[in-house]
Amino acid sequence: KVVRKAWKEGEISKKWEESSWCKRVQNVAKRRQMNDFDRFKLRRVRKHRNHLRTIAYRRLTNKKIKEGIFKKKTKEELAKARAESAKTRAAKKAKAGKK
């Protein structure tokens, strides 16, 4: 009686339904109940979703390529970047040494 009362007051069933663990269990149960045609439909939908995702990704990368973000750096730019990273590493070591 005590547990049942505390269960209702704490709304444990509602919290369980909202949890990701419960949703995962429900999804596993749905997948087990699928027949061959359902699995086929799911495969088609996932393939279509991934196709749309690939198109969007390619649009973004092509846009960035046109902007010149993926262009190769010159030797001077690489040397400058290395020098800056060396400065930051030295600053971190000095800061860590003071502690």
Helices and strands as residue ranges (DSSP letters): H 2-9, H 12-18, H 20-33, H 36-67, H 75-98
